[in-house]
Amino acid sequence: MFLFRFLILRSLSRHCPRPSAPLPLSHFLHNVALNPTSENPIQNLPPPPPQRSYAFNSAEEAAAERRRRKRRLRIEPPIHALRASAPSSPPTRDPNAPRLPDSTSALVGHRLNLHNRVQSLIRASDLDAASLLARSSVFSSTRPTVFTCNAIIAAMYRNKRFNEAIALFHYFFKQSDIVPNVVSYNNLINTHCDRGEVDTAIQVYHEILERAPFSPSPVTYRHLTKGLIDAGRIGEAMDLLREMLNKGHGADSLVFNNLICGFLNLGNLDKANELFDELKERCLVYDGVVNATFMKWWFKQGKDKEAMESYKSLLDRKFKMPPPTCNALLEVLLKHGKNKEAWALFENMLDNHTPPNSQAVNSDTFNIMVNECFKLGNFEEAIKTFKKVGTKPGSKPFAMDTAAGYNNIIARFCERGMLYEADKFFQELCGKSLTPDVPMYRTMIDAYLKAERVDDALRSFTKMVESGLRVIAGLGTRVFSEFLKNGKNMEVAALLMKMEEKDPKPDASIYDVVVRGLCNADELDKSLDVLDQMMRYSIGVTPALQEFVRVAFGKVGRNEDIDRVLNENRWRFTGRQPRSFGQSPQSPSGPAEIGGWQSSGSPQMGGGQQYSGPPPIPKQHSW
């Protein structure tokens, strides 16, 4: 403000001419008396300067100056902006106000690092280690966000580990006081419905209505209606649909589709048509998956004409359909021998693919058509289809991703023993700066081992370890066993040393296989080094393994060597080792168990002690 006032005064003093000194009154009267005709000196005074409310010639110049000052402040902020403000106490929160779940802004810093570590373990299919990492972080200063909790719960559900998914929900959101969001409740409802516990799912729905600071989403009603219909309670599903509409939710096509499918399976075509007409009245644009449901039912009845009429009626509406809808139509057409129409739809989807404005295809689209080519034995056509692009001006090629696109076609070639083509696509993937994931490496390694190409399998496994991907217990024990059978003892020991460089450490079962294999191959020095690393990182040598190595070393008179390595006192009082992020302080409790399983591949703790995880989660729950 002071600077602005100074600029105004300075501009006024610069632009306004100073008036001449006023004439004395006597001098003025004398001039008038002597020369009445003389010009009045007052009239010769310059006119007063125009009054202006700003120090610039125009409003545009003032606006330009403001913009210039703003730009300068962004480049050189004032000194007071760089000073740390005095700590102020946070505003007091109303204790009666409901707690809100985390927003995406909470997923930053250390909490984002924790989330990424959990996601990496999930992608590596090591759900036990991911669960342990997420649960142990509850006791640390970096608590997991609701998004991290939802990720591991959803992964358990996808792998049909329903008990663990329910136990994790109660552990995070009931015991650990993390606020769930609607996705958390949807995961729980979906899990209960798939277990056939529809009444429990309904109780969760009522809990959302009574306690949650948000309303159920359309996905909630999709899960509930499907669960009720699968349980033979279609009347209650209809009531739930009316309740959804009465609460002001929009007419969701997939909720209507669940009910239409239920009535069609009961043979009630009139009621299904009634619901379809209601959907078309409520929505100007609806999801074409409803037409796919009608097409399935007509094909099942042997009425191909009516099925294709339903399909053509959908095309006549010229809806801009998303890839999942078109994929459902492709599957129905291909399943019932309508290959010509399916290929025409596929080509139309490619022509309409104009990202970022319109996404008309996805990886599943190509997988459906590639799998159809493999089914017919047209391998060359499958390669052409995988690389096919639209011919319409403005259409763009689809950027194939790693997980769903390349994995599928590589797996199809490996199933048929066409390793040359599979390796060619694998190299093409690496050449596009895409990173192969664990399932892709597992597919290639299994195919090489099946074809007895051990060196190629060893090369792929080495690349997997060097890329930092997690080797889970099942894959590691199986692959290392094959390598040891084929005499790759030194290579196995070197790979295990590389795997030890990152946390979490390899599973104890992997060490067990390697130690036994090295002892059987008379590589006692190498097996002694591996045992030494196990003791250093507190992996845990089982009594069975201890007995095995004592017998093996006793046969060659090296009892003192093995006793020295297995002596726990060597590492008990060593200095604390740095603990990687996301690992909790040491807990005196026993092994972390949840839902009846014991975690493997747990994170290692400092001071040579292994973290044993949070307390067990109770299996029982109540609402």
C-alpha positions in Angstrom: 0.0 0.0 0.0 2.8 2.4 0.9 4.5 1.7 -2.5 1.3 2.4 -4.4 0.7 5.7 -2.6 4.4 6.7 -3.3 4.0 6.0 -7.0 0.8 8.1 -7.2 2.4 11.1 -5.5 5.5 10.8 -7.6 3.6 10.7 -10.9 1.4 13.7 -9.9 4.5 15.7 -9.0 6.2 14.7 -12.3 3.3 15.4 -14.7 1.6 18.4 -13.2 3.3 21.8 -14.0 3.9 24.1 -11.0 1.8 27.2 -11.1 3.6 30.6 -11.2 3.8 32.7 -8.0 0.6 34.8 -7.4 0.8 38.6 -8.0 0.5 40.9 -5.0 -2.9 42.6 -4.8 -1.5 46.1 -4.8 0.5 45.3 -8.0 -2.7 44.0 -9.6 -4.8 47.0 -8.8 -2.1 49.4 -10.0 -1.9 47.7 -13.4 -5.7 47.8 -13.7 -5.9 51.5 -12.9 -3.1 52.6 -15.3 -4.1 50.3 -18.1 -7.8 49.2 -18.0 -7.5 47.7 -21.4 -4.6 45.4 -20.5 -5.2 41.8 -20.4 -6.3 40.4 -17.2 -3.4 38.4 -15.7 -5.7 36.1 -14.1 -6.9 35.0 -17.5 -3.4 34.1 -18.4 -3.0 31.6 -15.7 -2.7 28.0 -17.0 -5.8 25.9 -16.6 -5.7 23.6 -13.6 -4.5 20.0 -14.3 -7.3 17.4 -14.9 -8.1 15.4 -11.8 -7.1 11.7 -12.2 -7.7 8.9 -9.7 -4.6 6.9 -10.8 -1.0 7.5 -11.7 -1.1 6.1 -15.2 -2.2 7.6 -18.6 -4.9 5.0 -19.1 -6.6 2.1 -17.5 -4.8 -0.3 -19.9 -1.4 1.0 -18.7 -2.4 0.5 -15.1 -3.5 -3.1 -15.9 -0.2 -3.8 -17.7 1.7 -2.5 -14.6 -0.3 -4.8 -12.3 0.5 -7.8 -14.5 4.2 -6.8 -14.6 4.3 -6.6 -10.8 2.5 -9.9 -10.4 5.0 -11.6 -12.7 7.9 -10.1 -10.8 6.5 -11.3 -7.5 6.2 -14.8 -8.8 9.9 -14.7 -9.8 11.1 -12.8 -6.8 8.7 -13.3 -3.9 8.9 -10.7 -1.1 11.1 -11.4 1.9 8.2 -11.9 4.3 6.8 -14.6 2.0 10.0 -16.7 2.5 9.9 -16.5 6.2 8.4 -19.3 8.1 5.1 -18.2 9.5 4.5 -18.5 13.2 3.0 -21.9 14.1 -0.7 -21.5 14.6 -2.9 -23.9 16.4 -5.2 -25.9 14.2 -8.9 -24.9 14.4 -10.8 -26.9 16.9 -12.8 -29.6 15.4 -16.4 -30.3 16.4 -16.4 -33.7 18.2 -19.9 -34.4 17.1 -19.1 -33.9 13.4 -18.6 -37.1 11.4 -15.1 -37.9 10.4 -14.5 -37.8 6.6 -12.4 -40.3 4.7 -9.0 -39.4 3.2 -9.0 -37.3 0.0 -6.5 -37.8 -2.8 -4.5 -34.9 -1.4 -3.5 -37.2 1.5 -1.7 -39.5 -0.9 1.6 -37.6 -0.9 5.1 -38.0 0.6 5.8 -41.0 2.7 2.2 -42.2 2.5 2.4 -42.2 -1.3 5.7 -44.2 -1.0 4.0 -46.7 1.2 1.1 -47.0 -1.2 3.4 -47.6 -4.1 5.3 -50.3 -2.2 2.0 -52.1 -1.4 0.9 -51.8 -5.0 4.2 -53.3 -6.2 3.8 -56.3 -4.0 0.2 -56.7 -5.2 1.4 -56.6 -8.8 4.0 -59.2 -7.9 1.1 -61.4 -6.6 2.8 -61.4 -3.1 -0.4 -60.6 -1.3 0.8 -61.8 2.1 3.8 -59.4 2.1 1.6 -56.6 0.9 -0.9 -57.3 3.7 1.8 -57.4 6.3 3.4 -54.2 5.1 0.0 -52.4 5.1 -1.0 -53.7 8.5 2.4 -53.0 10.2 2.4 -49.4 9.0 -0.7 -48.8 11.1 1.6 -48.8 14.1 4.2 -46.4 12.5 4.2 -42.7 12.1 3.2 -43.2 8.4 -0.3 -44.6 8.6 -1.8 -46.0 5.4 -4.5 -44.0 3.6 -7.9 -45.4 2.8 -6.7 -46.0 -0.8 -3.9 -48.3 0.3 -6.3 -50.3 2.5 -8.8 -50.6 -0.4 -6.0 -51.8 -2.7 -5.0 -54.8 -0.6 -8.7 -55.6 0.3 -9.6 -55.6 -3.4 -6.6 -57.7 -4.3 -7.7 -60.3 -1.7 -11.2 -60.3 -3.2 -9.9 -60.8 -6.8 -7.9 -63.8 -5.6 -11.0 -65.3 -4.0 -9.5 -64.9 -0.5 -12.8 -63.7 0.9 -12.0 -64.4 4.6 -8.8 -62.3 4.5 -10.6 -59.4 2.7 -13.3 -59.3 5.4 -10.7 -59.5 8.2 -8.7 -56.7 6.6 -11.7 -54.5 6.4 -12.4 -54.9 10.1 -8.8 -54.5 11.0 -8.3 -51.3 9.1 -11.6 -49.6 9.6 -13.0 -51.0 12.9 -9.9 -51.6 15.0 -7.3 -49.2 13.5 -9.8 -46.2 13.3 -9.2 -45.5 9.6 -12.2 -43.9 8.0 -13.6 -45.9 5.1 -15.0 -44.5 1.9 -17.7 -45.8 -0.3 -15.2 -48.0 -2.2 -14.3 -49.7 1.0 -17.9 -50.6 1.7 -18.5 -51.7 -1.9 -15.5 -54.1 -1.6 -17.0 -55.5 1.6 -20.5 -55.8 0.1 -19.2 -57.5 -3.0 -17.2 -60.0 -0.9 -20.2 -60.9 1.2 -22.4 -61.3 -1.9 -19.9 -63.7 -3.5 -19.8 -65.7 -0.3 -23.6 -66.0 -0.4 -24.0 -63.8 2.7 -26.5 -61.4 1.2 -28.2 -60.6 4.5 -24.8 -59.4 5.9 -24.3 -57.3 2.8 -27.7 -55.7 3.3 -26.6 -54.9 6.9 -23.5 -53.1 5.5 -25.8 -51.2 3.2 -27.9 -50.0 6.1 -24.8 -49.0 8.0 -23.8 -46.7 5.1 -27.2 -45.1 5.3 -27.2 -44.6 9.1 -23.6 -43.8 9.9 -21.5 -42.9 6.8 -21.1 -39.2 5.8 -21.9 -40.1 2.2 -24.5 -41.9 0.2 -24.3 -45.3 -1.5 -23.0 -45.2 -5.1 -24.5 -46.9 -8.1 -21.8 -49.6 -7.7 -23.3 -50.4 -4.3 -26.6 -51.1 -5.9 -25.0 -53.2 -8.7 -23.4 -55.5 -6.1 -26.5 -55.8 -4.0 -29.0 -56.5 -6.8 -26.7 -59.1 -8.4 -26.2 -60.8 -5.0 -30.0 -60.8 -4.3 -30.7 -62.2 -7.8 -28.1 -64.9 -7.4 -29.7 -65.8 -4.1 -33.1 -66.1 -5.8 -34.5 -63.0 -4.2 -35.4 -61.0 -7.3 -38.4 -59.3 -5.5 -36.1 -57.7 -3.0 -33.8 -56.7 -5.8 -36.7 -54.9 -7.4 -37.5 -53.1 -4.1 -33.9 -52.0 -4.0 -34.1 -50.6 -7.5 -37.1 -48.5 -6.5 -35.3 -47.4 -3.4 -32.4 -46.3 -5.5 -34.6 -44.2 -7.8 -36.6 -42.8 -4.9 -33.4 -41.6 -3.2 -32.6 -39.4 -6.3 -30.0 -41.6 -7.9 -29.9 -41.8 -11.6 -31.1 -44.8 -13.5 -28.0 -47.0 -13.7 -27.9 -49.2 -16.8 -26.0 -52.0 -15.1 -28.5 -52.1 -12.2 -31.3 -52.4 -14.7 -29.3 -55.0 -16.6 -29.0 -57.2 -13.5 -32.7 -57.3 -13.1 -33.4 -57.8 -16.8 -31.0 -60.7 -16.8 -32.7 -62.1 -13.7 -36.1 -62.0 -15.3 -34.9 -63.4 -18.6 -33.4 -66.4 -16.7 -36.7 -66.9 -15.1 -38.4 -66.8 -18.5 -40.3 -63.6 -17.8 -39.7 -61.7 -21.1 -42.6 -59.3 -20.5 -41.1 -58.0 -17.2 -37.7 -57.7 -18.8 -39.1 -55.7 -21.7 -41.0 -53.5 -19.2 -37.8 -52.7 -17.3 -36.0 -52.1 -20.6 -38.7 -49.6 -21.7 -38.4 -47.9 -18.4 -34.7 -47.6 -18.7 -35.1 -46.0 -22.2 -37.6 -43.5 -20.8 -35.3 -42.5 -18.0 -32.1 -42.3 -20.0 -31.7 -40.8 -23.5 -28.4 -42.8 -23.7 -28.1 -46.1 -22.0 -25.4 -48.8 -21.8 -25.5 -51.2 -24.7 -24.6 -54.1 -22.4 -28.4 -54.4 -21.9 -28.8 -55.3 -25.6 -26.0 -57.8 -25.2 -28.0 -59.5 -22.4 -31.0 -59.8 -24.6 -28.9 -61.1 -27.4 -27.5 -63.9 -25.1 -31.0 -64.9 -24.1 -32.3 -64.9 -27.7 -29.3 -67.0 -28.9 -29.8 -69.4 -26.0 -33.4 -69.8 -27.2 -32.2 -70.5 -30.7 -33.7 -67.4 -32.1 -30.9 -65.8 -34.0 -33.1 -63.4 -35.9 -34.5 -61.7 -32.8 -30.9 -61.5 -31.3 -29.6 -59.8 -34.4 -32.6 -57.4 -34.5 -31.7 -56.4 -31.0 -28.2 -55.8 -32.0 -29.2 -53.7 -35.1 -31.6 -51.6 -33.1 -28.7 -50.7 -30.8 -26.5 -49.7 -33.8 -29.3 -47.7 -35.3 -29.3 -45.4 -32.2 -25.7 -44.5 -33.1 -24.6 -44.3 -29.5 -21.0 -43.5 -28.6 -20.3 -46.8 -26.8 -17.4 -47.2 -24.4 -14.9 -50.1 -24.9 -16.4 -52.4 -22.2 -19.8 -52.3 -23.9 -18.4 -53.1 -27.3 -16.3 -55.8 -25.8 -19.4 -57.5 -24.4 -21.0 -57.3 -27.8 -17.9 -58.8 -29.5 -17.9 -61.7 -27.1 -21.6 -62.5 -27.7 -21.2 -62.3 -31.5 -18.1 -64.5 -31.6 -19.5 -67.0 -29.2 -22.5 -67.6 -31.4 -20.7 -67.7 -34.7 -21.4 -64.2 -36.0 -17.8 -63.6 -37.0 -18.6 -61.2 -39.9 -20.5 -58.9 -37.7 -17.9 -59.1 -34.9 -15.1 -58.1 -37.3 -17.1 -55.3 -38.7 -17.7 -54.0 -35.2 -14.0 -54.3 -34.4 -13.0 -52.3 -37.4 -15.6 -49.7 -36.6 -14.1 -49.4 -33.1 -10.6 -48.9 -34.6 -11.9 -46.2 -36.9 -13.5 -44.3 -34.0 -10.4 -44.5 -31.8 -9.2 -40.9 -31.7 -7.5 -40.3 -28.4 -7.6 -38.2 -26.3 -11.0 -37.2 -27.5 -12.5 -40.6 -27.9 -11.2 -44.0 -26.5 -13.0 -46.6 -28.6 -10.8 -49.6 -27.9 -8.7 -51.0 -25.0 -6.4 -54.0 -24.4 -9.3 -56.3 -23.8 -10.7 -55.5 -27.2 -7.5 -56.8 -28.9 -7.3 -59.8 -26.6 -10.8 -60.9 -27.6 -10.0 -60.8 -31.3 -6.5 -62.2 -30.9 -7.8 -65.1 -28.9 -10.4 -65.8 -31.6 -7.6 -66.0 -34.1 -5.7 -68.5 -32.0 -8.9 -70.5 -31.5 -9.2 -70.8 -35.3 -5.4 -71.5 -35.7 -4.8 -68.3 -37.6 -1.5 -67.3 -36.0 -0.4 -64.9 -38.7 -3.8 -63.2 -38.6 -3.5 -63.0 -34.8 -0.2 -61.0 -35.2 -1.8 -58.7 -37.8 -4.8 -58.2 -35.6 -2.6 -57.3 -32.6 -1.0 -54.5 -34.7 -4.2 -53.4 -36.6 -5.1 -49.8 -36.8 -8.1 -47.9 -38.1 -8.4 -46.8 -41.7 -10.7 -43.8 -41.1 -8.9 -40.4 -41.4 -8.2 -39.1 -38.0 -8.1 -42.5 -36.3 -5.0 -43.3 -34.3 -3.2 -46.6 -33.3 -3.9 -47.9 -29.9 -1.0 -47.7 -27.4 -0.8 -51.2 -26.2 0.0 -51.6 -22.5 2.1 -54.3 -20.8 -0.3 -56.2 -18.5 -3.3 -56.8 -20.6 -2.0 -56.6 -24.1 1.4 -58.1 -24.5 0.9 -60.6 -21.7 -2.1 -62.2 -23.5 -0.5 -62.8 -26.9 2.8 -63.9 -25.3 0.9 -66.4 -23.2 -1.0 -67.7 -26.2 2.3 -68.3 -28.1 3.9 -70.0 -25.0 0.9 -72.3 -24.7 1.5 -73.6 -28.2 5.3 -73.9 -27.8 5.9 -71.0 -30.2 8.7 -69.6 -28.2 10.4 -67.8 -31.1 7.3 -65.6 -31.7 6.8 -65.1 -27.9 10.4 -64.0 -27.5 10.0 -61.7 -30.5 7.1 -59.9 -28.8 8.9 -59.8 -25.5 11.9 -58.0 -27.1 9.5 -55.7 -28.9 7.9 -54.9 -25.5 11.3 -54.1 -24.0 12.2 -52.0 -27.0 9.2 -49.7 -26.4 10.6 -48.7 -23.0 7.8 -50.7 -21.3 8.7 -52.7 -18.2 7.6 -56.4 -18.2 5.7 -57.4 -15.0 5.9 -60.5 -12.9 3.2 -62.5 -14.7 5.0 -61.9 -18.1 8.4 -63.1 -16.7 6.7 -66.1 -15.1 5.1 -67.0 -18.4 8.4 -66.8 -20.3 10.3 -68.7 -17.6 7.8 -71.5 -17.3 7.7 -71.9 -21.1 11.5 -72.1 -21.3 11.7 -74.6 -18.5 9.0 -76.7 -20.2 11.0 -76.7 -23.4 14.2 -77.5 -21.4 15.8 -74.3 -22.3 17.4 -73.7 -18.9 19.9 -71.1 -20.0 17.1 -68.9 -21.5 15.0 -69.4 -18.3 18.0 -68.4 -16.2 18.5 -65.3 -18.4 14.9 -64.2 -18.0 14.9 -64.8 -14.3 18.1 -62.8 -13.9 16.5 -59.9 -15.8 13.5 -60.1 -13.5 15.7 -59.9 -10.3 17.8 -57.1 -11.7 14.7 -55.1 -12.6 13.8 -55.1 -8.9 10.6 -57.1 -9.2 9.5 -59.2 -6.2 10.0 -62.9 -6.4 7.3 -64.6 -4.4 7.8 -67.9 -2.6 5.9 -70.1 -5.0 7.8 -68.9 -8.1 11.2 -68.7 -6.4 11.1 -72.3 -4.9 9.9 -73.8 -8.1 12.4 -72.0 -10.4 15.4 -72.5 -8.1 14.6 -76.2 -7.8 14.7 -76.5 -11.6 18.0 -74.6 -11.8 19.6 -76.7 -9.1 18.5 -79.9 -10.8 20.3 -78.7 -13.9 23.5 -77.9 -12.2 23.2 -74.1 -12.0 24.5 -74.0 -8.4 26.7 -70.9 -8.6 24.2 -69.0 -10.6 21.5 -69.7 -8.0 23.6 -68.5 -5.1 24.5 -65.3 -7.0 20.8 -64.6 -7.8 19.9 -65.2 -4.2 22.5 -62.7 -3.1 21.0 -60.1 -5.5 17.6 -60.7 -4.1 18.8 -60.0 -0.6 19.8 -56.5 -1.6 16.3 -55.2 -1.4 13.5 -55.4 1.2 11.5 -57.4 1.9 14.0 -60.2 1.9 13.3 -63.5 0.1 11.0 -65.9 1.7 12.4 -68.5 4.1 11.2 -71.3 1.9 13.4 -70.0 -1.0 16.5 -70.1 1.3 15.5 -73.6 2.4 15.4 -74.9 -1.2 18.7 -73.3 -2.1 20.6 -74.5 1.0 19.4 -78.1 0.5 20.2 -78.0 -3.2 23.8 -76.7 -2.5 24.4 -79.3 0.2 23.2 -82.1 -2.1 25.6 -80.8 -4.8 28.5 -80.8 -2.3 28.7 -76.9 -2.4 29.1 -76.7 1.3 31.0 -73.4 1.3 28.3 -71.7 -0.7 25.5 -73.2 1.5 27.4 -71.9 4.5 27.4 -68.4 3.0 23.7 -68.6 2.4 23.1 -69.8 6.0 25.2 -66.9 7.3 23.0 -64.4 5.4 19.9 -66.0 6.8 21.2 -65.5 10.3 22.4 -62.0 9.6 18.9 -61.0 8.3 17.0 -63.1 10.9 15.2 -65.0 8.2 14.6 -67.9 10.5 16.2 -71.3 10.1 13.6 -74.0 10.7 14.5 -77.0 13.0 14.2 -79.3 10.0 16.7 -77.3 8.0 19.1 -77.1 11.0 19.0 -80.8 11.4 19.6 -81.3 7.7 22.7 -79.0 7.5 24.2 -80.4 10.7 24.0 -83.9 9.2 25.4 -82.7 5.9 28.4 -80.9 7.5 28.9 -83.6 10.1 29.6 -86.1 7.4 32.7 -84.2 6.3 33.8 -83.3 9.8 32.8 -79.6 9.8 30.6 -79.5 12.8 32.4 -76.4 14.2 31.7 -74.4 11.1 28.0 -75.0 11.1 27.7 -74.5 14.8 29.5 -71.1 14.5 27.1 -70.0 11.7 24.0 -71.1 13.5 25.0 -69.4 16.7 22.4 -66.7 17.3 24.5 -64.8 19.8 26.8 -63.5 17.0 24.1 -61.1 15.8 22.2 -60.4 19.0 24.2 -57.3 20.1 25.2 -55.9 16.7 24.5 -52.3 15.8 21.1 -51.4 14.5 20.7 -51.7 10.8 18.8 -49.0 8.9 15.1 -49.8 8.6 13.5 -49.2 5.3 10.4 -47.0 5.1 7.1 -48.5 6.0 8.4 -50.9 8.6 7.2 -50.6 12.2 9.1 -50.8 15.4 9.8 -54.2 16.8 6.7 -56.0 18.3 6.9 -58.7 20.9 3.9 -60.5 19.5 4.0 -63.7 17.5 3.9 -64.3 13.8 1.4 -62.1 12.0 -1.7 -64.0 11.2 -4.9 -62.9 9.6 -7.8 -65.0 8.7 -5.9 -68.2 9.4 -2.8 -67.7 7.2 0.7 -66.8 8.2 2.5 -64.0 6.3 5.6 -64.8 4.4 8.2 -62.5 3.0 7.9 -60.1 6.0 9.9 -56.9 6.1 13.1 -57.2 8.1 13.7 -55.0 11.1 16.8 -53.3 12.5 19.0 -54.7 15.1 19.0 -58.2 13.5 15.5 -58.8 14.7 12.7 -59.8 12.4 9.5 -57.9 12.7 6.7 -60.3 13.7 3.8 -58.1 12.6 0.8 -56.6 14.3 -1.4 -58.6 16.6 -3.7 -61.2 15.0 -7.0 -59.9 13.6 -10.0 -61.7 15.0 -11.9 -63.7 12.5 -15.3 -63.0 14.0 -17.1 -59.7 13.4 -20.3 -58.1 14.4 -22.3 -55.2 13.2 
